[in-house]
Amino acid sequence: MKYLLLIISLSGLSACYQDSDVVFHQAGVYKGQVDLHNVTAADHEALLAARFNQVQTDR
Protein backbone atom coordinates (compact mmCIF):
# COMPACT_ATOMS: atom_id res chain seq x y z
CA MET A 1 0.00 0.00 0.00
CA LYS A 2 2.90 2.35 0.75
CA TYR A 3 4.41 1.77 -2.68
CA LEU A 4 1.10 2.31 -4.42
CA LEU A 5 0.68 5.67 -2.69
CA LEU A 6 4.25 6.62 -3.63
CA ILE A 7 3.70 5.68 -7.28
CA ILE A 8 0.42 7.63 -7.47
CA SER A 9 1.93 10.72 -5.89
CA LEU A 10 5.01 10.67 -8.15
CA SER A 11 2.93 10.20 -11.28
CA GLY A 12 0.69 13.06 -10.18
CA LEU A 13 3.67 15.35 -9.71
CA SER A 14 5.15 14.43 -13.07
CA ALA A 15 1.95 15.55 -14.82
CA CYS A 16 2.48 19.14 -13.60
CA TYR A 17 5.37 19.83 -15.97
CA GLN A 18 5.29 23.23 -17.65
CA ASP A 19 7.52 24.11 -20.56
CA SER A 20 9.56 27.21 -19.74
CA ASP A 21 10.33 28.04 -23.38
CA VAL A 22 8.93 31.58 -23.68
CA VAL A 23 8.87 33.62 -26.89
CA PHE A 24 8.79 37.40 -26.69
CA HIS A 25 7.38 39.43 -29.58
CA GLN A 26 7.52 43.11 -30.35
CA ALA A 27 4.29 44.99 -29.81
CA GLY A 28 2.41 45.74 -33.02
CA VAL A 29 4.56 43.51 -35.24
CA TYR A 30 2.94 40.36 -36.65
CA LYS A 31 5.46 37.52 -36.84
CA GLY A 32 3.07 34.74 -37.87
CA GLN A 33 2.41 32.99 -41.14
CA VAL A 34 0.78 34.70 -44.10
CA ASP A 35 -3.00 34.78 -43.78
CA LEU A 36 -4.40 32.77 -46.68
CA HIS A 37 -7.98 33.65 -45.74
CA ASN A 38 -7.59 37.33 -46.49
CA VAL A 39 -10.15 37.46 -49.32
CA THR A 40 -13.07 39.70 -50.14
CA ALA A 41 -16.57 38.86 -48.95
CA ALA A 42 -17.69 37.85 -52.46
CA ASP A 43 -14.71 35.52 -52.91
CA HIS A 44 -15.34 34.07 -49.47
CA GLU A 45 -18.99 33.37 -50.33
CA ALA A 46 -17.91 31.69 -53.58
CA LEU A 47 -15.44 29.47 -51.71
CA LEU A 48 -18.09 28.51 -49.16
CA ALA A 49 -20.63 27.75 -51.89
CA ALA A 50 -18.13 25.53 -53.73
CA ARG A 51 -17.26 23.69 -50.52
CA PHE A 52 -20.95 23.28 -49.68
CA ASN A 53 -21.68 21.84 -53.14
CA GLN A 54 -18.85 19.31 -52.76
CA VAL A 55 -20.26 17.68 -49.64
CA GLN A 56 -23.97 18.55 -49.53
CA THR A 57 -25.09 17.26 -52.92
CA ASP A 58 -27.64 14.83 -51.46
CA ARG A 59 -29.70 17.50 -49.72
N, C-alpha and C positions, 0 to 999 in steps of 0.2 A: 504494500500500500504506500510506503514511503517513496519507493522508486516511481510509482505511477504519478504521485503528486509532483515529484521533481520533474518528470518528463513533461507533464502538462504545463507546469509553470515555465519551463525553459522554452517550450514550443510557443507559448503565449507571448513571451518576451521577444522571441525572434521575429514575430509577425509585426512588431512595431518599428521596423526599420524604415528610415526616411532618407531618401537620397539627398545629399547636401550639395549637389551640383546645381548652382544657381547661375542664371544668365541675366545680365543687366543690359537693358536697352536704353538708347537715348530717347528722351521724350519727344514725341512728334515725328519720329522717323520710323517708317514701316520697314521692317527687315524680313518680312515673310515672303512666301512664294507669290508669283503673279496671279492675280485673281482672274480665273478663266470665265467667271460668271458675270463679268462686267459687260452686259449687253443691254440694248434698249428694251423697253417694255414690249414692243411689237415682236422683236426677235425672240424674247423670252416666251411670249405666248405661242409663237410658232414652234419653238422647241418643245414646249409642254404638250401642244396638240399632237406633234409627231410621236412623242413618247407615249401619249395616251392611246393613239391609234395602233401602236405596236403591240400593246398588251391587253387592250380592252375591246378587241374586235368582236367578241361574242356577246356583247351587251347592247 
